[in-house]
């Protein structure tokens, strides 16, 4: 348990210092090793197709990270303008729901509040 916690602390420190959790050198060495293998199939798996899928997923993960940073920046802008970020997040969640679902949730919340004397 302690070892897992220490590993998490180590990764958090790496992120704070701007380091990727996965070593880029190791990734580049792995890619070079993969490209050096001329066999297009290994164990019945089409290596080129698999590599294509993995690279597409990696690109999308990078885009997702960039979008996440953009959203974080917008929430920072909203906070600087005096808006309550927690309320904005709740509003976004509500806008994704159907009106009937929102009404049902609010009714249930009112019922629970009355049961607790609130």
N, CA, C and O of each residue as an XYZ file, in Angstrom:
472
protein
N       0.828     -1.192      0.000
C       0.000      0.000      0.000
C       0.873      1.256      0.000
O       0.633      2.197     -0.756
N       1.888      1.248      0.864
C       2.779      2.402      0.953
C       3.519      2.620     -0.363
O       3.733      3.755     -0.789
N       3.908      1.507     -1.003
C       4.638      1.616     -2.249
C       3.759      2.257     -3.330
O       4.249      3.070     -4.113
N       2.485      1.909     -3.383
C       1.585      2.512     -4.349
C       1.415      3.995     -4.086
O       1.376      4.801     -5.016
N       1.312      4.351     -2.801
C       1.163      5.754     -2.440
C       2.416      6.525     -2.833
O       2.321      7.629     -3.369
N       3.603      5.949     -2.569
C       4.862      6.601     -2.927
C       4.978      6.782     -4.431
O       5.463      7.810     -4.902
N       4.533      5.783     -5.185
C       4.580      5.861     -6.632
C       3.669      6.989     -7.125
O       4.025      7.724     -8.047
N       2.491      7.119     -6.504
C       1.578      8.196     -6.868
C       2.162      9.558     -6.554
O       1.991     10.500     -7.328
N       2.850      9.674     -5.427
C       3.496     10.934     -5.045
C       4.599     11.256     -6.048
O       4.761     12.405     -6.459
N       5.357     10.228     -6.439
C       6.433     10.427     -7.395
C       5.881     10.929     -8.724
O       6.430     11.859     -9.315
N       4.787     10.311     -9.199
C       4.182     10.738    -10.464
C       3.621     12.144    -10.359
O       3.714     12.925    -11.306
N       3.037     12.473     -9.208
C       2.504     13.825     -9.012
C       3.636     14.846     -9.071
O       3.478     15.919     -9.654
N       4.782     14.512     -8.465
C       5.934     15.415     -8.504
C       6.451     15.567     -9.926
O       6.870     16.654    -10.324
N       6.424     14.465    -10.703
C       6.845     14.543    -12.096
C       5.933     15.492    -12.867
O       6.409     16.307    -13.658
N       4.631     15.389    -12.638
C       3.685     16.264    -13.336
C       3.909     17.715    -12.960
O       3.844     18.594    -13.819
N       4.176     17.982    -11.675
C       4.422     19.348    -11.218
C       5.639     19.946    -11.904
O       5.677     21.143    -12.188
N       6.631     19.109    -12.168
C       7.868     19.576    -12.789
C       7.753     19.613    -14.302
O       8.719     19.936    -14.995
N       6.555     19.279    -14.825
C       6.340     19.329    -16.258
C       6.845     18.109    -16.990
O       6.988     18.132    -18.213
N       7.117     17.053    -16.267
C       7.613     15.837    -16.895
C       6.445     14.909    -17.184
O       5.507     14.812    -16.393
N       6.509     14.222    -18.329
C       5.507     13.211    -18.621
C       5.755     12.012    -17.745
O       6.898     11.714    -17.396
N       4.681     11.314    -17.383
C       4.810     10.126    -16.556
C       5.589      9.062    -17.321
O       6.428      8.370    -16.744
N       5.318      8.931    -18.608
C       6.052      7.966    -19.418
C       7.257      8.658    -20.017
O       7.124      9.740    -20.591
N       8.411      8.068    -19.899
C       9.647      8.633    -20.408
C       9.608      8.663    -21.931
O       9.399      7.630    -22.566
N       9.810      9.846    -22.525
C       9.769      9.966    -23.979
C      10.866      9.162    -24.650
O      10.651      8.610    -25.729
N      12.035      9.085    -24.036
C      13.120      8.294    -24.613
C      12.723      6.827    -24.725
O      12.991      6.182    -25.739
N      12.093      6.310    -23.700
C      11.659      4.915    -23.719
C      10.626      4.698    -24.818
O      10.644      3.665    -25.488
N       9.728      5.659    -25.010
C       8.711      5.542    -26.057
C       9.355      5.568    -27.436
O       8.970      4.808    -28.325
N      10.333      6.442    -27.608
C      11.014      6.516    -28.898
C      11.801      5.246    -29.184
O      11.823      4.777    -30.321
N      12.445      4.685    -28.172
C      13.183      3.430    -28.346
C      12.232      2.304    -28.708
O      12.551      1.462    -29.548
N      11.073      2.287    -28.081
C      10.086      1.264    -28.360
C       9.594      1.371    -29.804
O       9.454      0.361    -30.494
N       9.333      2.607    -30.261
C       8.880      2.803    -31.638
C       9.951      2.382    -32.637
O       9.647      1.765    -33.658
N      11.209      2.720    -32.338
C      12.304      2.333    -33.231
C      12.422      0.820    -33.314
O      12.646      0.268    -34.391
N      12.273      0.157    -32.189
C      12.324     -1.306    -32.147
C      11.178     -1.897    -32.965
O      11.361     -2.894    -33.664
N      10.004     -1.286    -32.880
C       8.845     -1.768    -33.626
C       9.031     -1.571    -35.124
O       8.666     -2.437    -35.919
N       9.602     -0.423    -35.509
C       9.813     -0.150    -36.926
C      10.901     -1.030    -37.519
O      10.881     -1.320    -38.715
N      11.849     -1.458    -36.694
C      12.940     -2.305    -37.163
C      12.467     -3.716    -37.464
O      13.130     -4.436    -38.210
N      11.340     -4.129    -36.904
C      10.806     -5.467    -37.122
C      10.048     -5.484    -38.449
O       8.966     -4.906    -38.543
N      10.600     -6.141    -39.479
C       9.960     -6.114    -40.791
C       8.753     -7.048    -40.910
O       8.004     -6.952    -41.882
N       8.549     -7.943    -39.950
C       7.461     -8.920    -40.017
C       6.120     -8.203    -39.845
O       5.855     -7.664    -38.770
N       5.254     -8.182    -40.890
C       3.989     -7.452    -40.792
C       2.966     -8.126    -39.884
O       2.023     -7.477    -39.432
N       3.136     -9.412    -39.611
C       2.216    -10.086    -38.701
C       3.011    -10.810    -37.637
O       4.052    -11.407    -37.913
N       2.513    -10.749    -36.431
C       3.131    -11.440    -35.314
C       2.025    -12.149    -34.572
O       1.107    -11.516    -34.051
N       2.110    -13.443    -34.525
C       1.077    -14.211    -33.827
C      -0.293    -14.047    -34.444
O      -1.300    -14.122    -33.740
N      -0.353    -13.824    -35.758
C      -1.645    -13.682    -36.424
C      -2.235    -12.293    -36.328
O      -3.370    -12.079    -36.754
N      -1.488    -11.334    -35.775
C      -1.982     -9.966    -35.625
C      -1.341     -9.105    -36.702
O      -0.126     -9.151    -36.893
N      -2.135     -8.331    -37.397
C      -1.611     -7.404    -38.402
C      -0.978     -6.233    -37.665
O      -1.673     -5.343    -37.176
N       0.357     -6.245    -37.592
C       1.086     -5.251    -36.805
C       0.859     -3.837    -37.312
O       0.731     -2.911    -36.511
N       0.806     -3.653    -38.630
C       0.603     -2.309    -39.180
C      -0.758     -1.751    -38.784
O      -0.878     -0.580    -38.425
N      -1.771     -2.588    -38.853
C      -3.122     -2.148    -38.471
C      -3.177     -1.811    -36.995
O      -3.755     -0.797    -36.605
N      -2.573     -2.663    -36.169
C      -2.541     -2.428    -34.727
C      -1.804     -1.143    -34.405
O      -2.251     -0.355    -33.571
N      -0.662     -0.929    -35.071
C       0.133      0.286    -34.842
C      -0.679      1.518    -35.231
O      -0.647      2.533    -34.535
N      -1.407      1.426    -36.349
C      -2.239      2.536    -36.797
C      -3.303      2.882    -35.759
O      -3.535      4.053    -35.457
N      -3.942      1.855    -35.222
C      -4.984      2.077    -34.209
C      -4.393      2.713    -32.959
O      -4.951      3.669    -32.420
N      -3.270      2.186    -32.501
C      -2.633      2.724    -31.290
C      -2.219      4.172    -31.508
O      -2.417      5.005    -30.623
N      -1.650      4.490    -32.666
C      -1.215      5.864    -32.935
C      -2.405      6.816    -33.016
O      -2.311      7.957    -32.564
N      -3.518      6.365    -33.585
C      -4.725      7.196    -33.623
C      -5.236      7.479    -32.220
O      -5.627      8.604    -31.908
N      -5.230      6.452    -31.373
C      -5.668      6.641    -29.985
C      -4.740      7.609    -29.275
O      -5.206      8.473    -28.532
N      -3.443      7.484    -29.485
C      -2.477      8.398    -28.851
C      -2.725      9.839    -29.292
O      -2.679     10.757    -28.473
N      -2.990     10.040    -30.597
C      -3.281     11.393    -31.083
C      -4.540     11.955    -30.438
O      -4.580     13.119    -30.041
N      -5.566     11.116    -30.338
C      -6.811     11.578    -29.720
C      -6.622     11.886    -28.239
O      -7.220     12.828    -27.719
N      -5.795     11.098    -27.558
C      -5.492     11.374    -26.142
C      -4.815     12.736    -26.001
O      -5.108     13.483    -25.068
N      -3.907     13.060    -26.930
C      -3.242     14.367    -26.902
C      -4.260     15.484    -27.121
O      -4.230     16.506    -26.435
N      -5.166     15.280    -28.091
C      -6.205     16.278    -28.350
C      -7.120     16.438    -27.145
O      -7.518     17.551    -26.799
N      -7.454     15.310    -26.502
C      -8.319     15.350    -25.318
C      -7.646     16.149    -24.199
O      -8.298     16.920    -23.495
N      -6.345     15.955    -24.047
C      -5.607     16.691    -23.022
C      -5.619     18.187    -23.331
O      -5.790     19.009    -22.430
N      -5.437     18.540    -24.608
C      -5.460     19.948    -25.003
C      -6.835     20.556    -24.754
O      -6.936     21.676    -24.252
N      -7.897     19.823    -25.103
C      -9.255     20.316    -24.861
C      -9.531     20.485    -23.370
O     -10.170     21.449    -22.950
N      -9.046     19.543    -22.588
C      -9.222     19.620    -21.139
C      -8.547     20.880    -20.591
O      -9.094     21.559    -19.723
N      -7.361     21.181    -21.105
C      -6.661     22.399    -20.679
C      -7.422     23.643    -21.108
O      -7.476     24.620    -20.362
N      -8.017     23.622    -22.308
C      -8.810     24.760    -22.776
C     -10.024     24.987    -21.879
O     -10.343     26.124    -21.530
N     -10.696     23.905    -21.510
C     -11.865     24.014    -20.624
C     -11.442     24.564    -19.267
O     -12.132     25.403    -18.687
N     -10.313     24.092    -18.768
C      -9.791     24.579    -17.490
C      -9.523     26.086    -17.568
O      -9.821     26.825    -16.630
N      -8.960     26.530    -18.689
C      -8.695     27.962    -18.879
C      -9.990     28.772    -18.892
O     -10.045     29.866    -18.330
N     -11.024     28.244    -19.528
C     -12.309     28.953    -19.588
C     -12.921     29.062    -18.195
O     -13.467     30.105    -17.836
N     -12.831     27.983    -17.405
C     -13.339     28.066    -16.034
C     -12.531     29.080    -15.224
O     -13.083     29.782    -14.377
N     -11.233     29.156    -15.482
C     -10.408     30.177    -14.812
C     -10.835     31.574    -15.198
O     -10.878     32.472    -14.357
N     -11.149     31.760    -16.460
C     -11.639     33.054    -16.948
C     -12.966     33.408    -16.292
O     -13.188     34.553    -15.899
N     -13.850     32.416    -16.177
C     -15.150     32.645    -15.549
C     -14.973     33.037    -14.083
O     -15.653     33.935    -13.586
N     -14.059     32.359    -13.402
C     -13.802     32.664    -11.994
C     -13.249     34.076    -11.847
O     -13.622     34.807    -10.930
N     -12.349     34.455    -12.765
C     -11.780     35.803    -12.725
C     -12.848     36.865    -12.980
O     -12.721     37.999    -12.517
N     -13.895     36.500    -13.714
C     -14.993     37.433    -13.996
C     -16.021     37.472    -12.870
O     -16.986     38.234    -12.935
N     -15.818     36.652    -11.836
C     -16.706     36.685    -10.685
C     -17.775     35.609    -10.660
O     -18.635     35.618     -9.780
N     -17.740     34.683    -11.608
C     -18.716     33.607    -11.626
C     -18.284     32.477    -10.696
O     -17.093     32.229    -10.503
N     -19.276     31.802    -10.127
C     -19.016     30.662     -9.254
C     -18.831     29.429    -10.142
O     -19.768     28.992    -10.811
N     -17.621     28.873    -10.141
C     -17.277     27.754    -11.021
C     -18.088     26.509    -10.672
O     -18.506     25.772    -11.566
N     -18.313     26.271     -9.388
C     -19.092     25.105     -8.974
C     -20.514     25.197     -9.511
O     -21.074     24.200     -9.965
N     -21.093     26.380     -9.460
C     -22.447     26.585     -9.983
C     -22.464     26.422    -11.504
O     -23.419     25.876    -12.057
N     -21.412     26.892    -12.184
C     -21.331     26.725    -13.633
C     -21.271     25.245    -14.023
O     -21.921     24.820    -14.978
N     -20.487     24.469    -13.276
C     -20.390     23.032    -13.559
C     -21.751     22.355    -13.364
O     -22.144     21.502    -14.159
N     -22.466     22.741    -12.302
C     -23.799     22.180    -12.043
C     -24.769     22.566    -13.160
O     -25.599     21.758    -13.576
N     -24.661     23.784    -13.633
C     -25.511     24.259    -14.721
C     -25.255     23.464    -16.005
O     -26.195     23.114    -16.718
N     -24.003     23.186    -16.293
C     -23.648     22.407    -17.485
C     -24.207     20.998    -17.387
O     -24.702     20.456    -18.375
N     -24.133     20.396    -16.195
C     -24.698     19.052    -15.985
C     -26.201     19.091    -16.210
O     -26.751     18.194    -16.848
N     -26.873     20.113    -15.698
C     -28.329     20.224    -15.857
C     -28.729     20.398    -17.319
O     -29.734     19.838    -17.757
N     -27.954     21.167    -18.074
C     -28.284     21.407    -19.485
C     -28.187     20.137    -20.320
O     -28.805     20.043    -21.381
N     -27.416     19.161    -19.850
C     -27.275     17.897    -20.579
C     -28.466     16.970    -20.348
O     -28.667     16.022    -21.107
N     -29.256     17.234    -19.307
C     -30.365     16.351    -18.935
C     -31.666     16.790    -19.600
O     -31.834     17.943    -19.995
N     -32.567     15.840    -19.706
C     -33.909     16.122    -20.220
C     -34.710     16.853    -19.128
O     -34.472     16.628    -17.941
N     -35.660     17.729    -19.516
C     -36.456     18.456    -18.524
C     -37.191     17.533    -17.541
O     -37.281     17.852    -16.355
N     -37.707     16.420    -18.006
C     -38.422     15.491    -17.120
C     -37.479     14.892    -16.086
O     -37.862     14.687    -14.934
N     -36.268     14.617    -16.492
C     -35.275     14.058    -15.567
C     -34.898     15.086    -14.501
O     -34.733     14.747    -13.329
N     -34.766     16.338    -14.919
C     -34.442     17.410    -13.969
C     -35.579     17.570    -12.961
O     -35.337     17.683    -11.759
N     -36.813     17.580    -13.452
C     -37.977     17.733    -12.575
C     -38.059     16.585    -11.570
O     -38.334     16.805    -10.391
N     -37.818     15.365    -12.039
C     -37.856     14.205    -11.152
C     -36.776     14.307    -10.074
O     -37.027     14.006     -8.907
N     -35.586     14.730    -10.466
C     -34.483     14.858     -9.515
C     -34.774     15.944     -8.478
O     -34.494     15.766     -7.292
N     -35.336     17.068     -8.929
C     -35.660     18.152     -8.004
C     -36.775     17.744     -7.046
O     -36.734     18.099     -5.868
N     -37.766     17.008     -7.531
C     -38.858     16.531     -6.673
C     -38.333     15.600     -5.593
O     -38.721     15.694     -4.429
N     -37.457     14.712     -5.991
C     -36.863     13.775     -5.043
C     -36.009     14.512     -4.008
O     -36.022     14.169     -2.826
N     -35.280     15.513     -4.455
C     -34.466     16.310     -3.533
C     -35.368     17.048     -2.537
O     -35.071     17.082     -1.343
N     -36.465     17.635     -3.020
C     -37.413     18.317     -2.129
C     -38.005     17.350     -1.103
O     -38.135     17.688      0.074
N     -38.358     16.156     -1.553
C     -38.896     15.140     -0.660
C     -37.895     14.795      0.445
O     -38.258     14.716      1.619
N     -36.643     14.592      0.063
C     -35.600     14.255      1.047
C     -35.373     15.425      2.008
O     -35.180     15.207      3.204
N     -35.393     16.635      1.512
C     -35.203     17.797      2.380
C     -36.328     17.913      3.395
O     -36.087     18.194      4.569
N     -37.573     17.694      2.936
C     -38.699     17.749      3.862
C     -38.619     16.647      4.913
O     -38.971     16.864      6.072
N     -38.159     15.469      4.511
C     -38.026     14.356      5.437
C     -36.997     14.660      6.510
O     -37.105     14.161      7.630
N     -36.007     15.466      6.185
C     -34.970     15.834      7.142
C     -35.285     17.136      7.878
O     -34.512     17.585      8.724
N     -36.437     17.740      7.544
C     -36.838     18.979      8.213
C     -36.047     20.178      7.744
O     -35.832     21.120      8.506
N     -35.626     20.155      6.539
C     -34.829     21.273      6.005
C     -35.703     22.256      5.262
O     -35.206     23.257      4.746
